[in-house]
Amino acid sequence: MNQKKREAIFDRLAECIPNPTTELNYSNPFELLVAVILSAQATDKGVNKATEKLFKVASTPEKMLELGEEGLKEYIKTIGLYNTKAKNIIETSRILVERYGGQIPRTRKELEALPGVGRKTANVILNTAFGEAVIAVDTHIFRVANRTGLAPGKTVREVEDRLMKVTPKRHLKDAHHLLILHGRYTCTARKPKCGKCCIYDLCEFPDKSKYVE
């Protein structure tokens, strides 16, 4: 795929998705961090349902520590891997209070050092909470990048590095959410909605004609 087509794809996605942002509910960077940790192998809808009540009682690292691991589990037990996630969130809250005065660090290295935070989660925080031009590659972005020919790669890191290289600068800040939302609602895993896709003519997916209804 040439760069001119890539630019056209991002321009088109930006037109079709006028408000590219996360579907996780949060009101501060700490809440976003907690929500993203909880979202691993879980749906945003399921996370939002749990955090709606949780954030009313624990919206800061200090309040999360007061709630404690067992207290936290009561709010998130409907979410997969909740025991491990509760342990990580409490330990992360402790580190934030002790080392960062309750604030969320703003470098990838510091974020990745927190329990339960990997490169993808760190990138989500940097992009969504702090507006940095980084791309967190999840299953949706990995699929869209490979299927369309936009930025093919065998690993998540390969796709991330290629996207960072080929995404037009004007779209870098929003690229993460543009691609996630396109993958979640249009370029879906099993039955992509190719007939309703705004980048159908630009996409290089060889089987796209099979999915036009």
N, C-alpha and C positions, 0 to 999 in steps of 0.2 A: 504494500500500500504506500502511495506517495504522500508527501507532506501536505500537498494541496487538498487531497481528499480527507486527510485527518482533520485539517482545519475546518473543512466544510461540515464534517461530522460533529465537531464540538459546537460550531455555530448553530447547527440545526438543533442539537440537544438543548442548547441554552434557550432557544426560541420555544421549544416544546415543554421545557421544565423551567418556568419563570422564577420559581422559588426553591432552588436546590439547597436543602438543608436536612439535618438529621430528623428522623421520626421518633427519636427518643425524647421524652419530656424531661426537661431540667431547667433550673433557674440560676445555677452558678457552676463554675468549673468543677467543683468537687462533686456535685450531683451528676454532672456529665461523666466524670471518671467512674463513679460507682455504677451508673447505668451501663456504661460500655463494658466494664468488668462482668456485670451480670448478663450481658447480651451474648456472651460466648455460648454457642450451641443453644441459643434460645431466640425467640422472636421478639421484635421490638414491642409488639402488642402485649406479650406476656410480661415483659420487663416493666412497661409503663403501668400495667395493672398493679404490680407489686410496689413500685416506687411511689405511686400516688399516695399510698398510706405511709410508706417508710419516710419519705422526705418531709412529711409533716412533723415528724418527731426527731429526725436525724439529717439535717441539711448541711452540717459542717463536720469536719473530722472530730472536733471536740465532742459534739453531741453523739456521733457514731460510737465513740469510745465509751461514753456514758451508757449507751444502749447495750453494748457488749456483744460478744459473739453469739451467745444463746438467744439474746433478745432479737438480734438481727435475723437469725434463722427463722423466727416466727413470721417475719414479713416476707421472706424470700423463699420459703419452702416449696412454693409452686414452681420454682425455676430449677432447671436441671443443674446438677453439680453444686447445689446450694451450700453443702457443708464446706467444701473447698473454697467456694467464693466468699462465704462468710468469714472464714479464717483470713483470707487474703485482704479483704476489705478492712477488717479490724486492724491487721498488722500495718497496712498501708496508712490508715488513719493515724496510728501511733507514730509512724515515721514522719508524716506530714506535720503533726503537732510538735514533735521533738526537734526536727531538723529544719522545718520550713515555716514555723510560726503559723501553721494551719493553712498555708497557701499551697497552691499547686505549682510545682517547679515548671519552668518553661523551656527546658532543653530535653531532647530525646534521651540522652544518656541518663539524666536524673529520673525521668519518667520510667524508663525501662528497668531501673533498679528497684522500683516499687513492686511488692508482691502482687502477682496476678496481672501485671502489665507487660505485654510484649511489644514488639515493634509496631504491629497493627494498631493496638490500643493507643500507644504513644502518638502515632500519626493522627489518629482521630482527634485526640485532645489538642494537639498542636494546630490542626486545621480548623476544627469546629469551635473550640474555646478561644483560641488565640489568633485565628485568621491567617495562619502560616500556609504558604503554598506547598503543601505536601499531600501525598495521596496514600491512603491506607487501603491496601488491596485485600478485599474480602472475597468470598466465593462468587458474589455477583459480578464484581469488577474483573476477577480472574476469567470468568466465563465470557463476559462481553468483550474483553480485550482480545481473547483468543478466537472467539467465534466470528467476530466481525473482521478480524485481521488488523485491528487498530494498533495493538501492541502485543503480539504473540510472545509467549514465554512458557517454559516448562515448569518454572517454580514461581511462587508468589513474589519473591525478590526480583526475579528476572522481569516480570510484568511491571512491578513498581518502577524499577530503574528505567525501563523502556518508556513507560508512560511519562515519567519525569523529563525524559529527553525529547519526546515527540509532541507533548501537549503544548498548544500555543500558550504563550505567557499570559495572555489576557483571560485564559480559561483555567489556569493552574489552580487558583484558589477554590473554584467551584467544581473542578473536574471530579473529585472524590464523590460528591453527592450526585452529580449529573449521571455518572456511570452506575452508581448503586441503584438509584431510582429507576433508571432505564432497565437495569437487569431485574429489578424486583417486580416491575409491573408490565414490561413489554418483552424484553429479551429473556424470558423465563427459562428455567432449566429444561423441563420436559416438553412443553408445547409453546415455543416462542410465538408471540402474536405478530408475525412478520407482515400480515396484511394490514396492520394498523401502525406499523413502525415508521417513524418520521425520517429514519435514515436508510430505509429499505434500498434505495437506488445506489447508496454509497457503500453499503455493507458487502463484504466479500465472503459471506457464509455460503458455501456451495449448495446447501440443501434448503435455502430460504424459500424457494418456490413451493416446496412441499407444505409449508405452513401458512400459505395464503388461503384464507377461507372465502 
